Amino acid sequence: MWLIFHTFTLCFRKLVGKTVFISGASRGIGKSIGLRCAKDGANIVIAAKTTVPHPKLPGTIFTAAQESETAQ
């Protein structure tokens, strides 16, 4: 398990200055990957169809964009 995590971490360190396009980034795994890429120095482009919040599921393209801007 440690080897997988370590390899995953090293992979993200190579994202500095790269541009990453992520679809489905308003919530869930897409959002998590986008935030991680932003924290690791990547320029991110996010795409999502959620513009209005769902009553039971938080997050829209707008909230994800705002969070990714503050993550950098």
N, C-alpha and C positions, 0 to 999 in steps of 0.2 A: 504494500500500500504506500509506503514512504517513497518508493522509487517512482510510482506514478505521479504522486504529488510533486516531487522534486522535478521531474521532467516537465510537468505542466507549468510549474513556476518558472523554470528556465525559458520555456517557450514564450511566456508573456513578457519577459525582460527584453526580448528582441523586437518589441513593438514600438520602441521609441522612434518617433518621426515617421512611422508608417500610417497609412490610412486604412481603416477597417470599416466595411459596410456590414451592418447587422440588421436583419429583418426580424420582425416580431419582438421589437425591443421595448414595448411599452410596459411589459411585466414578465415575470417568470425568468426562465433561463436566459432568454435573449437580453433582458434588461441587466441581469447579473453579469453576463459576458461583456456587455457594453460598458458598464461601470468599471469592471476590472481592467479592460483595455484602456479606458480613459485614465485610470489611476496609474497605469504603467506607461503613460506617455504617448499613446496612440491618438491620432486624430480619428474621431469616430463619426460615421454617418449612420443615423438610425432611421429605420422605416417601420411604421406600425399603422394599423388601420383604426386603432382605438382613439377617438377624439373626445368621446363623452364617457365619463366614469361609469362603470357598472356598479349597481348597488352593493354587490357582494365582493367585487374584485377591484382593489384600488389600482390606480395607475392609468395614465393616458400618454400619448406621444409627447404632450407638452410637459407633463411632470417628469417623464424620463429624460427629456432634453435638458430640463432645468437641473436635474440631479447630476447628469453627466458633465455639465458645465462647471458645477461646483466640485466635482471629483478631480478635476485636473489640477 
